[in-house]
Amino acid sequence: MNDAVALLWLPFAASIVLVGIHAYFGMRVIARGVIFVDLALAQIAALGATVAFMLGHAAQSQATLAWSLGFTLLAALLLASTRSLSARIPQEALIGVIYVVAAAASFLLVDKAPQGTEHIKQILTGNILTVGPGELLAMAPLYAGIGFLHWLTGVRSAGSASGRSGWAWDFFFFATFGVVVTSSVALAGVLLVFSFLIIPAAIGMLYAERPFVQLVIGWIAGTAASLAGLAASYAWDLPTGATMVCAFGIALACAGILRPLRRAPMAKLRAAASALRATFSLCLAASALWLALSPRADQPLLDSIESFAPALRASYLSANERTVYDEAELYSDRHRRQIERLNEMETASRWQGRALDDFEVRRISSFLQSYGEMRKGEEFVKREVRARARERRRWWLAAALIVLALLAYPEAALRARRLLRPRAQR
């Protein structure tokens, strides 16, 4: 527990800071109807970072930040200037063009570069686990200052002005937003920054009418989703940025599902619970039928159940099969750890400013390919052992899934009995 706190408290603090400013900008972006401006500006910042990367600058250097900020301010100037075209072309369409062109240019730049794939991966998902106290102390006052400026000028910068005044306030909005995006993309990546921006604001707007209440709800939801994503990443050893993005998506889905149920009568709640149980029961029954018909095919539901209850898998494997399966799992996990160690070595060398030479890159790539192939071999052994055992035991496994389906939705048996009863007895 202490290790988890020591590793995650700085990323969690950074997440709180990022949620604080991005939830506010998310509400403003949604109100303006330019939902994807964050992705466009983030990709422009990433393009600037890619140019700096090609020029040999480290990812966290001042030169890289300057390149990113310069590109972002140019994009802000372009976005502010396209307001006059919005009568003929929606601004969201121009934002989309900016995004795809910036993304394509980034891919063109790194196509032949050593470590280019890793650079794109870091740009997209970031590495929030590497945040240090210095970055946090620099980021928090910057965001607080931008938030204070928007509080002072909130009415005039809301996009309602016209003419030169309207262009100036549009540029002010996009420029300050671009500064926030530039600094946050370097830390959290394009995808996570978009999640910080839109999802907490959307949850706040789902549950409240007043802007301040929406913002508070967004802060709470964003903080909870960040904590859940960090905890899941640590518990299951998953990529942090991608896990947090999925946690934000799950939070929005849960908020959307729960909202209609807030004031629903008990009868509707019971009906919703019954529908969920019926759906789960139907999935179990379909999985049982699929297992009986094609036992060697993929069985995603059964695999999921076994991941939570390994005893189920052990119950249908013979003693020899369990030995082979456990040995393959042991070696597969060992190869996975070696792959992660090499990836961490490559990532650390780039983010700490010491670029690997071509020989080191080729050597690491060769090891990664070898370990990857060996792990695929062990995973094939696991799948083959499991498939053979399932083929041999398919009938009682299918029967067990049917029993689980009936336990999940016992009303199905009663309804089937009523349908099969002769019409005269109904």
Beta strands, then each sheet from edge to edge (+ up, - down):
end
